[in-house]
Amino acid sequence: MKKLRSQLLWFLFIGSTAAATHWLVAVAAVELAGLRASLANVAGWVIAFFVSFSGHYTLTFRHQHKTLLTAIWRFWCVSAAGF
C-alpha cells in the first residue's frame, strides 16, 4: 500500500508540473513571442510532454522496466490521443 501511495503522489505531482509547464509555455509564447494561441498551445504541449514523460518514466512508473523507446512510444500515443 505504501508503494501505491508513493506512486499516486508522484503521479499527481508530475501531472501538475506538466500542466503548469504547458500553460506557462503557451502563455509565454503568446505574450512574449507573439505566436498565435493555437501554435502556442502546441508548443506548450510538446514541452510539457517531455516534462511529463521524463518524470513518469523515472519516478511514477519506474518499476515497469520498459525500454525507453517502448515507453516513449506508448506515452506519445496516449498523450497525442488526448491532445
N, C-alpha and C positions, 0 to 999 in steps of 0.2 A: 504494500500500500504506500510505503514511503517513496518508492521509485515512481509510482504513478503520480503522486502528488508533486514530486520534483519535476516530472515531465510536463505536467499541466502548467506549473508555474513558468517553466521555460517557454512553453508554447504561448502563453499569454504575454509574457514579456517581449519575446521576439516578434510576435504578431503585432503588438502595439508599436514597437520600434519601427517595424517595416511600414506600418500605416502612417506613422508620423513622418517617416522619410519620404514616402510617396507624396504626402501633402506638402511638405516643405520644398521639395524639389519642384513640384508643379507650380506652386505659388512663386517661387524664386524665378523660375523660367518665364513666367508671365510678366512679373513685375520688374525684374532686372534685365532679362534678355529680350523681352518683347515678343516672345513666342505666342502663337495662338493657343488658347486653352486646350484644344484637342491635342496639339502636339506636345504641350507641356505635360498633359496627363500621361501620354505615352512615355515621355522621358522619366517622369516620376515613377511610373510602374516598372520600367526597366531597372532603375537604380534600386528601388525597393525590392524587386525580385532577388537581386544579389544579396541584399541585406538579409532578407528572409531565408533564402536558401542556405547561405553560409551559417547563419545562426541555428537553423533547424537541423542541418546536416551534422554540425559539430556538437550541438548541445541537446536539442529535444529528441532527435531520433538516432543518436549515436550508437545505440545498441543494435541497430538493424544491420550493420556491417555490409551495406551495399557499396558497390564501386561508385566512384564519383560520377562517372559517365551515366550509369544506370540511374542513380539518384537524381542527377540534374535533369535528365530527360523526363522522368516521371514528374518531377516537381514543375518543370516547364509546362507539360501537358495540362496538369491540374490548374496551374496559375493562369495560363492562357485561356483555358476554357471559362474561367471565372471573370476574365477581363472583358 
